[in-house]
């Protein structure tokens, strides 16, 4: 076996292990949210729940104060670590921490300023305006704390220790879920939930910082050692990401805000439920995408365009192959699932789920391109297309919500996202990476699309024949569809390397997990 093949397999194995780790963490998180959502919804009521979602959408715009710093940390920590230059990593992280601290203080101040006036912009009942204001303020405080806390996750991503990130995430989600249930049962309501979120975020920083020190003691995580020269380094990389993040907020969080302004706030709840369900395939697919950017940075630093092209082809094919069985399952089973999950009153919104899943598919198709282009610092033009798409999303949603209601908001997301994905981002990336359209269709798209046809036939037939009414029966049918897709993909569409790697997945994941989670002596002590 030649050196290049060994290197390629090593990268694939590393990506595969991190992806499996991400899936484990995300599945646990989604399971907790699956049970929490109907509990919170029925405990608070549709109107108050809609207010909670609305405030979350508003405060999420404060995440723009991240300015793309987290991805800059991940990229440069990955590059510096590949070169063994931990001193530079330490200086960059320290600089980013100071930037985040300033952003966090700004978030808290903005939350305090806007809290008293926000209730009057929306259809909030007068008796709930005080609670709405306090919720905005506490959410602003939570945002201000979470910004510098994002540094630990970004560093661990740069070190490609996704297993540790997911261990921390699982523990944090479990703590949050238990605390939320207790607070709501004790009558703490919305404000109690906001306080719980803040406290859990702070507590989970303790193991995160400890794990960074243990796995990269040379990095010396902290505020000391910041350098002014790295302000330009971070700003140069993250400026375009800041624009892309603005566009992402317009696409992902504007919908609820538009609904809250144009329609009674109670309409936010059913749209949010449909939106959350439609995001499920994307959230799971995202676990694979998280490992791509640091890998692309590593290959770029090693000046290896051939493996970079292969990374884009493989990641695009696997991203589509990950999304489709999940997306098709949710779309076909949306109506019975909504009925069994949150009640029959939400079943009529299954059409919204379908529209939003198609929009999520179009968005997900751009993810490998964005990750690769960020890794090689060629992502700046993506900012323009993303901003144009986000603004188009906002304008279309405002117009269509008054014409056709909630479906208009979903179409306002779908139309510009499709245009951006198919007519700019993917063709642009193919040209930059050096891949022709025929190769893209043959190796990226068709292998993942063909097995989907068989899955649609099987799922539709089982749904109409069995008419599932319980969560267990719905999941069972979805599982059959997933297995049909997986078998068809692995037997006909997957590359020989993918098939071999998946055959060895259980053995390698177990072996790697034991090695990574075992308490080892740090290299510096050896």
Secondary structure, 3 states (H helix, E strand, C coil): CCHHHHHHHHHHHHHHHHHHHHHHHHHHHHHHHHHHHHHHHHHHCHHHHHHHHHHHHHHHHHHHHHCCHHHHHHHHHHHHHHCCCHHHHHHHHHHHHHHHHHHHHHHHHHHHHHHHHHHHHCCCCHHHHHHHHHHHHHHHHHHHHHHHHHHHHHHHHHCCCHHHHHHHHHHHHHHHHHHHHHHHHCCCHHHHHHHHHHHHHHHHHHHHHHHHHHHCHHHCCCCCCCCCHHHHHHHHHHHHHHHHHHHHHHHHCHHHHHHHHHCCCCHHHHHHHHHHHHHHHHHHHHHHHCCHHHHHHHHHHCCCHHHHHHHHHHHHHHHHHHHHHHHHHHHHCHHHHHHHHHCHHHHHHHHHHHHHHHHHHHHHCCHHHHHHHHHCCCCHHHHHHHHHHHHHHHHHHHHHHHHHCHHHHHHHHHHHHHHHHHHHHHHHHHHHHCCCHHHHHHHHHHHHHHHHHHHHHHHHHHHHHHCCCCHHHHHHHHHHHHHHHHHHHHHHHCCHHHHHHHHCHHHHHHHHHHHHHCCCCCCCCC
